[in-house]
């Protein structure tokens, strides 16, 4: 069930403490990489692209539909989606692409997907890429991603992404319903082109 040695030890030696419960719990390991952040004078636009990927260590008790998302905002203007994609790789090697997606207007993209295959085995890896453009020369940006695990099959509305501010006060927020938990969430500032 993809648990590591430390988690297995905590499960076998569980003493009821919060510490052991945390050590035994399944977790999401993920990375968010900014692939592109540059300005082109010919179209007076700033271009950005990021990839979010990860997997579970261990298997969560609830195996419903989870949600991943990427958001970004520039110092001068908001980034508008140019393209996005996601892929869920199962342990048998099969790949499920572009599951239920929702574009959060000029803020980012989310995808909802089932976390088990037909044999009730958790997926092996998720990957999401988001590419967007912003008007003008945005010299600063914030970009972020989140993974939300849902533990209630009813009334799950998903993950929403919000952006606010301009200039030095820029920011991204991720919000979920009461039926889920953030398993992974990070927002990074980018202060130079790559």
Z-matrix of the N, CA and C atoms (Angstrom, degrees):
N
C 1 1.468
C 2 1.524 1 111.13
N 3 1.306 2 117.66 1 21.42
C 4 1.473 3 127.42 2 174.90
C 5 1.531 4 114.82 3 65.75
N 6 1.337 5 119.46 4 16.71
C 7 1.460 6 120.47 5 174.84
C 8 1.528 7 108.92 6 -73.41
N 9 1.352 8 116.39 7 145.42
C 10 1.463 9 119.63 8 177.14
C 11 1.536 10 109.96 9 -89.59
N 12 1.320 11 117.53 10 176.28
C 13 1.464 12 122.11 11 -175.17
C 14 1.529 13 112.51 12 -60.67
N 15 1.328 14 117.05 13 -39.96
C 16 1.471 15 120.18 14 -179.99
C 17 1.529 16 110.91 15 -65.00
N 18 1.337 17 117.10 16 -42.32
C 19 1.455 18 120.31 17 178.25
C 20 1.530 19 111.02 18 -65.09
N 21 1.332 20 116.66 19 -41.79
C 22 1.470 21 120.41 20 179.57
C 23 1.528 22 110.33 21 -63.02
N 24 1.326 23 116.96 22 -41.54
C 25 1.464 24 120.46 23 177.04
C 26 1.529 25 110.20 24 -59.49
N 27 1.342 26 116.66 25 -45.93
C 28 1.465 27 120.82 26 -178.80
C 29 1.531 28 111.70 27 -65.37
N 30 1.306 29 117.30 28 -34.96
C 31 1.470 30 120.78 29 177.90
C 32 1.534 31 109.98 30 -68.24
N 33 1.319 32 116.66 31 -46.48
C 34 1.466 33 120.78 32 -177.88
C 35 1.528 34 112.62 33 -68.92
N 36 1.327 35 116.76 34 -28.52
C 37 1.464 36 121.23 35 -176.38
C 38 1.525 37 112.36 36 -112.74
N 39 1.301 38 116.20 37 27.45
C 40 1.468 39 120.54 38 -175.51
C 41 1.530 40 111.04 39 -60.69
N 42 1.336 41 116.00 40 128.59
C 43 1.472 42 121.32 41 -178.31
C 44 1.528 43 112.79 42 -114.14
N 45 1.333 44 116.76 43 8.01
C 46 1.459 45 119.98 44 178.65
C 47 1.522 46 114.25 45 89.21
N 48 1.318 47 118.23 46 -4.81
C 49 1.468 48 121.13 47 -177.47
C 50 1.526 49 111.14 48 -80.08
N 51 1.336 50 115.29 49 155.48
C 52 1.465 51 120.89 50 176.04
C 53 1.523 52 110.84 51 -62.05
N 54 1.323 53 116.90 52 -36.40
C 55 1.466 54 121.05 53 179.85
C 56 1.534 55 110.91 54 -61.17
N 57 1.328 56 116.09 55 -46.90
C 58 1.469 57 119.27 56 -179.66
C 59 1.528 58 111.07 57 -69.47
N 60 1.314 59 117.63 58 -34.08
C 61 1.468 60 120.78 59 177.35
C 62 1.524 61 109.92 60 -63.14
N 63 1.320 62 116.61 61 -42.43
C 64 1.466 63 121.19 62 178.30
C 65 1.525 64 110.53 63 -64.61
N 66 1.322 65 117.20 64 -44.46
C 67 1.473 66 121.03 65 -179.48
C 68 1.527 67 111.92 66 -64.92
N 69 1.328 68 117.81 67 -30.74
C 70 1.469 69 122.18 68 -177.72
C 71 1.522 70 113.16 69 -84.66
N 72 1.314 71 117.49 70 -17.24
C 73 1.467 72 121.49 71 -172.26
C 74 1.523 73 113.07 72 -71.91
N 75 1.323 74 114.10 73 146.79
C 76 1.470 75 120.61 74 172.72
C 77 1.521 76 108.47 75 -68.30
N 78 1.336 77 116.61 76 143.60
C 79 1.469 78 121.30 77 -179.24
C 80 1.525 79 110.46 78 -136.37
N 81 1.319 80 114.75 79 159.78
C 82 1.461 81 121.34 80 175.84
C 83 1.520 82 108.58 81 -102.02
N 84 1.329 83 116.27 82 128.08
C 85 1.462 84 122.43 83 171.74
C 86 1.521 85 106.63 84 -106.12
N 87 1.326 86 116.81 85 131.69
C 88 1.463 87 119.32 86 -175.48
C 89 1.517 88 111.33 87 -148.30
N 90 1.330 89 115.30 88 162.48
C 91 1.455 90 122.54 89 173.40
C 92 1.520 91 108.65 90 -135.09
N 93 1.307 92 115.51 91 148.28
C 94 1.459 93 122.88 92 174.79
C 95 1.521 94 106.25 93 -126.96
N 96 1.337 95 115.84 94 120.36
C 97 1.463 96 120.34 95 -178.00
C 98 1.522 97 109.94 96 -121.62
N 99 1.326 98 115.12 97 129.46
C 100 1.456 99 121.11 98 173.69
C 101 1.519 100 107.23 99 -80.97
N 102 1.316 101 117.40 100 118.11
C 103 1.461 102 122.88 101 -176.44
C 104 1.523 103 112.68 102 -93.42
N 105 1.347 104 115.34 103 -29.54
C 106 1.460 105 118.91 104 -177.85
C 107 1.523 106 109.15 105 -149.39
N 108 1.325 107 117.09 106 135.93
C 109 1.466 108 123.83 107 170.51
C 110 1.518 109 105.80 108 -155.67
N 111 1.349 110 115.95 109 100.00
C 112 1.461 111 119.98 110 -178.83
C 113 1.520 112 110.63 111 -151.75
N 114 1.313 113 114.66 112 165.84
C 115 1.458 114 122.31 113 -179.99
C 116 1.520 115 108.47 114 -118.18
N 117 1.343 116 116.44 115 138.77
C 118 1.461 117 120.50 116 173.07
C 119 1.524 118 108.48 117 -121.67
N 120 1.325 119 114.84 118 125.22
C 121 1.464 120 120.69 119 -178.07
C 122 1.526 121 111.72 120 -68.78
N 123 1.339 122 117.53 121 -31.00
C 124 1.466 123 120.47 122 -176.37
C 125 1.520 124 112.97 123 -59.73
N 126 1.309 125 118.17 124 -34.31
C 127 1.468 126 119.76 125 177.01
C 128 1.536 127 112.38 126 -114.22
N 129 1.346 128 116.36 127 3.37
C 130 1.462 129 122.80 128 179.22
C 131 1.531 130 110.96 129 51.20
N 132 1.343 131 114.89 130 49.89
C 133 1.462 132 120.24 131 -178.76
C 134 1.529 133 110.37 132 -136.99
N 135 1.315 134 114.04 133 151.45
C 136 1.450 135 121.72 134 173.68
C 137 1.525 136 107.56 135 -103.01
N 138 1.325 137 116.22 136 133.62
C 139 1.465 138 121.79 137 -174.95
C 140 1.530 139 108.98 138 -115.52
N 141 1.342 140 115.76 139 139.07
C 142 1.471 141 120.32 140 -179.67
C 143 1.518 142 109.95 141 -144.49
N 144 1.321 143 114.65 142 150.38
C 145 1.462 144 121.28 143 176.41
C 146 1.521 145 108.48 144 -151.65
N 147 1.349 146 116.03 145 138.80
C 148 1.459 147 121.20 146 179.40
C 149 1.526 148 109.95 147 -138.07
N 150 1.330 149 115.42 148 150.67
C 151 1.465 150 121.84 149 177.58
C 152 1.522 151 109.06 150 -123.80
N 153 1.327 152 115.39 151 130.84
C 154 1.458 153 124.39 152 -179.52
C 155 1.523 154 107.37 153 -116.36
N 156 1.331 155 117.59 154 125.58
C 157 1.461 156 119.75 155 -179.22
C 158 1.517 157 110.11 156 -145.30
N 159 1.326 158 115.33 157 157.32
C 160 1.449 159 118.79 158 179.01
C 161 1.509 160 112.90 159 174.74
N 162 1.332 161 113.80 160 -173.03
C 163 1.462 162 120.82 161 -177.61
C 164 1.521 163 109.63 162 -158.87
N 165 1.325 164 115.21 163 168.84
C 166 1.462 165 122.05 164 174.44
C 167 1.529 166 109.58 165 -88.40
N 168 1.320 167 116.13 166 143.66
C 169 1.454 168 122.58 167 164.62
C 170 1.514 169 104.37 168 -108.81
N 171 1.321 170 116.05 169 109.16
C 172 1.448 171 120.98 170 -170.33
C 173 1.521 172 109.97 171 94.05
N 174 1.311 173 116.31 172 175.96
C 175 1.457 174 121.73 173 -178.82
C 176 1.522 175 109.03 174 -122.85
N 177 1.323 176 118.16 175 124.17
C 178 1.465 177 119.82 176 179.96
C 179 1.533 178 111.10 177 -69.97
N 180 1.314 179 115.44 178 155.39
C 181 1.459 180 121.25 179 179.58
C 182 1.532 181 110.74 180 -65.49
N 183 1.330 182 116.76 181 -47.01
C 184 1.460 183 121.53 182 -179.37
C 185 1.520 184 109.10 183 -89.62
N 186 1.315 185 116.37 184 128.98
C 187 1.459 186 121.70 185 -175.38
C 188 1.519 187 109.79 186 -126.59
N 189 1.316 188 115.60 187 66.78
C 190 1.460 189 121.91 188 -179.50
C 191 1.529 190 109.19 189 -99.45
N 192 1.328 191 115.33 190 -134.07
C 193 1.460 192 121.36 191 175.46
C 194 1.515 193 108.94 192 -107.59
N 195 1.325 194 116.57 193 130.20
C 196 1.455 195 122.30 194 176.37
C 197 1.522 196 109.39 195 -107.32
N 198 1.332 197 115.75 196 172.71
C 199 1.464 198 120.62 197 -176.60
C 200 1.523 199 109.89 198 -135.80
N 201 1.332 200 115.55 199 138.52
C 202 1.456 201 122.29 200 172.83
C 203 1.527 202 108.24 201 -120.63
N 204 1.327 203 116.88 202 154.70
C 205 1.455 204 119.61 203 178.77
C 206 1.513 205 112.49 204 -158.08
N 207 1.333 206 114.94 205 153.69
C 208 1.465 207 123.07 206 174.42
C 209 1.526 208 107.58 207 -127.92
N 210 1.346 209 116.03 208 139.32
C 211 1.453 210 121.52 209 175.37
C 212 1.512 211 110.65 210 -134.58
N 213 1.343 212 115.90 211 155.62
C 214 1.466 213 120.32 212 176.40
C 215 1.525 214 110.60 213 -154.48
N 216 1.331 215 115.28 214 151.89
C 217 1.462 216 122.14 215 177.69
C 218 1.522 217 108.32 216 -147.18
N 219 1.336 218 115.75 217 143.64
C 220 1.461 219 121.38 218 179.15
C 221 1.513 220 112.18 219 -101.91
N 222 1.324 221 116.01 220 167.29
C 223 1.458 222 121.93 221 -178.31
C 224 1.522 223 112.42 222 -72.58
N 225 1.335 224 117.15 223 -22.65
C 226 1.460 225 121.45 224 -177.91
C 227 1.521 226 112.14 225 -108.86
N 228 1.322 227 116.77 226 -34.70
C 229 1.463 228 120.49 227 -177.15
C 230 1.525 229 110.48 228 -155.87
N 231 1.321 230 114.67 229 168.77
C 232 1.461 231 120.67 230 179.57
C 233 1.525 232 110.45 231 -82.69
N 234 1.323 233 114.68 232 151.95
C 235 1.461 234 120.61 233 177.18
C 236 1.531 235 109.27 234 -88.15
N 237 1.320 236 115.46 235 131.11
C 238 1.465 237 122.38 236 179.05
C 239 1.521 238 108.49 237 -105.26
N 240 1.320 239 116.07 238 134.44
C 241 1.463 240 121.61 239 -175.02
C 242 1.520 241 112.19 240 -57.92
N 243 1.322 242 114.32 241 131.43
C 244 1.454 243 122.22 242 171.30
C 245 1.524 244 109.34 243 -101.90
N 246 1.344 245 116.55 244 -42.87
C 247 1.466 246 121.33 245 175.76
C 248 1.521 247 109.26 246 -160.64
N 249 1.323 248 114.87 247 160.08
C 250 1.459 249 120.49 248 174.08
C 251 1.520 250 108.66 249 -157.04
N 252 1.329 251 114.89 250 154.70
C 253 1.459 252 119.80 251 178.33
C 254 1.516 253 108.95 252 -156.74
N 255 1.319 254 115.17 253 159.00
C 256 1.449 255 119.71 254 171.68
C 257 1.516 256 109.12 255 -144.19
N 258 1.325 257 115.58 256 156.63
C 259 1.465 258 121.62 257 178.46
C 260 1.519 259 108.42 258 -144.71
N 261 1.317 260 115.53 259 131.78
C 262 1.451 261 122.35 260 175.78
C 263 1.528 262 106.48 261 -111.17
N 264 1.333 263 117.02 262 116.19
C 265 1.457 264 121.61 263 -179.77
C 266 1.528 265 108.50 264 -96.11
N 267 1.325 266 115.66 265 123.60
C 268 1.463 267 121.77 266 178.63
C 269 1.531 268 109.25 267 -86.10
N 270 1.323 269 117.43 268 165.30
C 271 1.463 270 121.20 269 -179.64
C 272 1.512 271 113.36 270 -66.38
N 273 1.337 272 118.18 271 -22.97
C 274 1.466 273 119.66 272 177.66
C 275 1.528 274 112.06 273 -83.28
N 276 1.346 275 116.89 274 2.25
C 277 1.460 276 121.85 275 178.73
C 278 1.513 277 114.20 276 94.66
N 279 1.328 278 118.21 277 -11.77
C 280 1.466 279 119.98 278 178.76
C 281 1.526 280 109.98 279 -69.53
N 282 1.319 281 115.48 280 151.87
C 283 1.460 282 121.73 281 -177.13
C 284 1.523 283 109.19 282 -125.77
N 285 1.324 284 115.89 283 130.89
C 286 1.459 285 122.68 284 174.77
C 287 1.520 286 106.38 285 -106.85
N 288 1.333 287 117.40 286 124.55
C 289 1.468 288 121.25 287 -175.84
C 290 1.523 289 111.86 288 -114.41
N 291 1.329 290 113.90 289 149.68
C 292 1.464 291 123.34 290 171.81
C 293 1.515 292 113.25 291 46.74
N 294 1.336 293 114.55 292 58.58
C 295 1.446 294 121.13 293 174.53
C 296 1.533 295 109.16 294 -67.79
N 297 1.314 296 117.55 295 -174.80
C 298 1.464 297 121.02 296 -174.32
C 299 1.526 298 111.02 297 -50.30
N 300 1.338 299 115.75 298 114.02
C 301 1.454 300 121.35 299 -178.14
C 302 1.510 301 111.95 300 -113.29
N 303 1.318 302 114.62 301 151.81
C 304 1.460 303 120.64 302 177.02
C 305 1.521 304 108.75 303 -138.77
N 306 1.334 305 115.38 304 124.72
C 307 1.460 306 121.02 305 176.76
C 308 1.516 307 108.35 306 -87.81
N 309 1.323 308 116.50 307 121.80
C 310 1.463 309 121.89 308 177.18
C 311 1.526 310 106.83 309 -93.16
N 312 1.303 311 117.09 310 102.80
C 313 1.466 312 126.13 311 -168.93
C 314 1.526 313 114.62 312 -33.55
N 315 1.318 314 115.76 313 114.12
C 316 1.466 315 124.42 314 177.71
C 317 1.525 316 112.68 315 50.84
N 318 1.322 317 116.96 316 28.06
C 319 1.461 318 120.94 317 178.41
C 320 1.523 319 111.18 318 -126.45
N 321 1.331 320 117.32 319 -40.87
C 322 1.451 321 119.97 320 -178.61
C 323 1.511 322 112.40 321 163.32
N 324 1.316 323 115.86 322 -167.91
C 325 1.460 324 123.27 323 -174.37
C 326 1.524 325 109.52 324 -132.08
N 327 1.324 326 116.52 325 143.15
C 328 1.461 327 121.59 326 172.73
C 329 1.521 328 109.72 327 -125.97
N 330 1.327 329 115.85 328 154.25
C 331 1.460 330 122.72 329 174.20
C 332 1.521 331 108.69 330 -133.58
N 333 1.322 332 116.19 331 136.22
C 334 1.455 333 122.65 332 175.20
C 335 1.522 334 108.00 333 -108.20
N 336 1.336 335 117.52 334 138.75
C 337 1.457 336 120.34 335 -177.18
C 338 1.520 337 110.81 336 -151.92
N 339 1.321 338 116.15 337 151.90
C 340 1.455 339 121.88 338 173.96
C 341 1.512 340 109.33 339 -74.70
N 342 1.334 341 117.32 340 137.58
C 343 1.460 342 119.47 341 -173.37
C 344 1.527 343 113.86 342 -93.33
N 345 1.342 344 118.12 343 -0.88
C 346 1.473 345 121.19 344 179.98
C 347 1.517 346 111.34 345 -120.55
N 348 1.328 347 114.37 346 153.68
C 349 1.459 348 119.77 347 173.05
C 350 1.539 349 109.13 348 -88.54
N 351 1.312 350 117.58 349 -172.86
C 352 1.467 351 122.23 350 -177.63
C 353 1.532 352 112.43 351 -63.53
N 354 1.340 353 117.02 352 -20.66
C 355 1.465 354 121.38 353 179.36
C 356 1.525 355 112.75 354 -98.44
N 357 1.329 356 117.08 355 14.59
C 358 1.469 357 124.55 356 179.13
C 359 1.530 358 112.79 357 65.63
N 360 1.343 359 117.29 358 23.12
C 361 1.464 360 120.48 359 174.05
C 362 1.518 361 108.98 360 -92.31
N 363 1.330 362 115.66 361 137.78
C 364 1.468 363 121.67 362 -179.49
C 365 1.533 364 109.42 363 -65.24
N 366 1.320 365 116.61 364 151.63
C 367 1.466 366 120.58 365 -179.59
C 368 1.529 367 111.23 366 -64.05
N 369 1.326 368 115.85 367 161.04
C 370 1.464 369 121.34 368 -178.89
C 371 1.527 370 111.81 369 -85.96
N 372 1.333 371 117.54 370 -42.96
C 373 1.466 372 121.22 371 -173.94
C 374 1.518 373 110.65 372 -158.37
N 375 1.332 374 115.86 373 146.67
C 376 1.461 375 120.48 374 170.65
C 377 1.523 376 108.63 375 -117.46
N 378 1.323 377 116.45 376 149.11
C 379 1.463 378 122.67 377 175.42
C 380 1.525 379 107.95 378 -142.23
N 381 1.309 380 116.25 379 132.57
C 382 1.458 381 122.06 380 177.65
C 383 1.522 382 108.97 381 -133.83
N 384 1.334 383 116.57 382 135.03
C 385 1.466 384 121.87 383 176.33
C 386 1.520 385 108.95 384 -123.78
N 387 1.326 386 115.55 385 136.57
C 388 1.468 387 121.57 386 -179.84
C 389 1.525 388 108.06 387 -132.19
N 390 1.317 389 116.81 388 127.00
C 391 1.460 390 123.44 389 179.72
C 392 1.525 391 108.23 390 -123.68
N 393 1.337 392 116.19 391 133.27
C 394 1.462 393 120.12 392 -176.53
C 395 1.529 394 110.49 393 -149.31
N 396 1.339 395 115.20 394 159.23
C 397 1.461 396 122.81 395 177.94
C 398 1.525 397 109.47 396 -123.59
N 399 1.344 398 115.51 397 149.39
C 400 1.457 399 121.80 398 176.33
C 401 1.522 400 108.76 399 -127.24
N 402 1.310 401 116.47 400 144.65
C 403 1.466 402 120.91 401 177.64
C 404 1.516 403 110.20 402 -69.03
N 405 1.332 404 116.30 403 141.52
C 406 1.454 405 122.41 404 175.25
C 407 1.521 406 113.71 405 79.46
N 408 1.334 407 113.93 406 -174.42
C 409 1.463 408 121.52 407 -176.96
C 410 1.524 409 109.26 408 -96.97
N 411 1.324 410 116.28 409 93.71
C 412 1.458 411 122.94 410 176.95
C 413 1.522 412 107.96 411 -86.24
N 414 1.306 413 117.43 412 108.13
C 415 1.459 414 120.81 413 -177.03
C 416 1.524 415 112.31 414 -86.29
N 417 1.326 416 117.15 415 -14.98
C 418 1.456 417 122.71 416 177.91
C 419 1.519 418 108.60 417 -129.28
N 420 1.320 419 116.08 418 151.75
C 421 1.457 420 119.48 419 173.58
C 422 1.520 421 109.40 420 -152.95
N 423 1.332 422 115.27 421 158.05
C 424 1.451 423 122.39 422 167.74
C 425 1.519 424 106.73 423 -117.16
N 426 1.326 425 116.31 424 139.60
C 427 1.456 426 120.20 425 175.41
C 428 1.525 427 107.39 426 -138.96
N 429 1.318 428 115.60 427 148.58
C 430 1.450 429 119.02 428 -176.91
C 431 1.514 430 111.54 429 -156.11
N 432 1.339 431 114.72 430 170.73
C 433 1.456 432 120.88 431 178.63
C 434 1.521 433 108.84 432 -148.97
N 435 1.324 434 114.58 433 160.13
C 436 1.461 435 120.03 434 178.65
C 437 1.521 436 109.98 435 -148.43
N 438 1.338 437 114.86 436 149.49
C 439 1.463 438 123.09 437 172.29
C 440 1.521 439 106.14 438 -122.42
N 441 1.336 440 116.67 439 124.40
C 442 1.465 441 121.51 440 179.83
C 443 1.521 442 108.96 441 -116.08
N 444 1.330 443 114.87 442 127.89
C 445 1.473 444 121.88 443 176.76
C 446 1.519 445 108.37 444 -103.54
N 447 1.322 446 115.75 445 125.73
C 448 1.458 447 120.66 446 -179.07
C 449 1.516 448 110.77 447 -99.47
N 450 1.321 449 115.04 448 136.06
C 451 1.460 450 120.93 449 -177.35
C 452 1.517 451 112.59 450 -114.85
N 453 1.314 452 117.88 451 7.99
C 454 1.464 453 121.90 452 179.14
C 455 1.510 454 107.68 453 -134.84
N 456 1.301 455 118.11 454 124.67
C 457 1.463 456 120.21 455 -175.63
C 458 1.524 457 113.66 456 -78.10
N 459 1.316 458 117.75 457 -8.01
C 460 1.458 459 120.53 458 -177.61
C 461 1.528 460 111.31 459 -106.52
N 462 1.312 461 116.57 460 145.19
C 463 1.464 462 123.65 461 174.42
C 464 1.518 463 113.88 462 56.34
N 465 1.305 464 116.26 463 39.78
C 466 1.465 465 120.19 464 177.41
C 467 1.527 466 108.09 465 -91.97
N 468 1.327 467 116.81 466 113.28
C 469 1.463 468 119.07 467 -179.47
C 470 1.515 469 112.54 468 -98.01
N 471 1.321 470 118.52 469 -12.92
C 472 1.450 471 120.08 470 173.79
C 473 1.502 472 115.45 471 102.54
N 474 1.305 473 114.15 472 -157.63
C 475 1.458 474 124.34 473 -175.17
C 476 1.516 475 108.31 474 -112.50
N 477 1.325 476 116.61 475 136.14
C 478 1.463 477 119.63 476 173.75
C 479 1.521 478 108.41 477 -121.16
N 480 1.329 479 114.87 478 151.96
C 481 1.462 480 121.47 479 -178.81
C 482 1.510 481 108.12 480 -118.65
N 483 1.318 482 116.54 481 132.10
C 484 1.457 483 121.39 482 176.65
C 485 1.509 484 110.25 483 -122.78
N 486 1.327 485 116.53 484 149.19
C 487 1.459 486 121.72 485 174.65
C 488 1.515 487 108.24 486 -129.66
N 489 1.320 488 116.17 487 151.62
C 490 1.460 489 119.18 488 -179.72
C 491 1.516 490 110.01 489 -153.86
N 492 1.325 491 114.46 490 160.29
C 493 1.448 492 121.29 491 172.69
C 494 1.510 493 114.41 492 87.25
N 495 1.322 494 114.43 493 177.66
C 496 1.459 495 122.87 494 176.28
C 497 1.519 496 107.56 495 -156.57
N 498 1.311 497 115.89 496 165.51
C 499 1.460 498 119.92 497 -178.87
C 500 1.509 499 110.99 498 66.17
N 501 1.337 500 117.75 499 -137.18
C 502 1.466 501 121.55 500 -177.92
C 503 1.525 502 112.19 501 -73.48
N 504 1.336 503 117.57 502 -19.15
C 505 1.455 504 121.15 503 -179.02
C 506 1.517 505 110.44 504 -99.21
N 507 1.321 506 116.22 505 73.50
C 508 1.459 507 120.26 506 179.09
C 509 1.513 508 108.21 507 -113.08
N 510 1.324 509 116.40 508 154.70
C 511 1.453 510 117.72 509 -178.20
C 512 1.511 511 113.56 510 -167.90
N 513 1.320 512 114.36 511 158.26
C 514 1.455 513 123.71 512 178.14
C 515 1.514 514 107.08 513 -124.11
N 516 1.321 515 116.67 514 140.40
C 517 1.461 516 119.95 515 174.40
C 518 1.522 517 109.23 516 -128.56
N 519 1.323 518 115.43 517 146.55
C 520 1.459 519 122.70 518 176.35
C 521 1.522 520 107.48 519 -117.85
N 522 1.325 521 116.80 520 132.90
C 523 1.457 522 121.59 521 -178.41
C 524 1.522 523 110.25 522 -130.33
N 525 1.342 524 115.70 523 143.86
C 526 1.456 525 120.92 524 178.00
C 527 1.525 526 109.69 525 -134.42
N 528 1.331 527 115.02 526 167.56
C 529 1.458 528 120.10 527 175.18
C 530 1.523 529 109.28 528 -77.64
N 531 1.316 530 116.67 529 175.74
C 532 1.469 531 121.09 530 179.62
C 533 1.521 532 112.96 531 -71.04
N 534 1.322 533 117.84 532 -5.94
C 535 1.457 534 121.58 533 -174.79
C 536 1.520 535 113.97 534 -91.88
N 537 1.311 536 118.16 535 8.63
C 538 1.449 537 120.24 536 -177.24
C 539 1.508 538 112.22 537 -144.18
N 540 1.319 539 114.87 538 168.83
C 541 1.458 540 121.71 539 177.87
C 542 1.522 541 109.42 540 -130.81
N 543 1.332 542 115.83 541 144.25
C 544 1.451 543 120.19 542 171.20
C 545 1.521 544 107.95 543 -71.50
N 546 1.313 545 116.69 544 120.51
C 547 1.453 546 121.34 545 173.83
C 548 1.525 547 110.35 546 -92.06
N 549 1.328 548 115.67 547 -26.31
C 550 1.467 549 121.18 548 179.13
C 551 1.524 550 107.18 549 -156.34
N 552 1.328 551 116.93 550 132.13
C 553 1.468 552 121.00 551 178.74
C 554 1.515 553 108.41 552 -157.22
N 555 1.348 554 115.89 553 126.76
C 556 1.463 555 120.64 554 177.37
C 557 1.521 556 109.18 555 -147.14
N 558 1.327 557 115.64 556 146.67
C 559 1.463 558 123.20 557 172.93
C 560 1.522 559 106.79 558 -128.95
N 561 1.331 560 115.98 559 131.10
C 562 1.458 561 121.50 560 -177.98
C 563 1.516 562 110.58 561 -120.08
N 564 1.331 563 117.47 562 141.84
C 565 1.466 564 120.71 563 169.92
C 566 1.521 565 110.08 564 -87.00
N 567 1.303 566 116.83 565 145.42
C 568 1.472 567 121.30 566 174.77
C 569 1.519 568 106.84 567 -125.24
N 570 1.311 569 117.29 568 120.73
C 571 1.460 570 122.01 569 -172.51
C 572 1.519 571 113.60 570 -115.07
N 573 1.352 572 116.71 571 8.47
C 574 1.454 573 119.26 572 176.25
C 575 1.536 574 108.94 573 -152.30
N 576 1.309 575 115.48 574 151.96
C 577 1.469 576 119.96 575 178.95
C 578 1.526 577 110.00 576 -71.29
N 579 1.329 578 115.68 577 153.48
C 580 1.463 579 119.72 578 177.49
C 581 1.524 580 109.03 579 -123.07
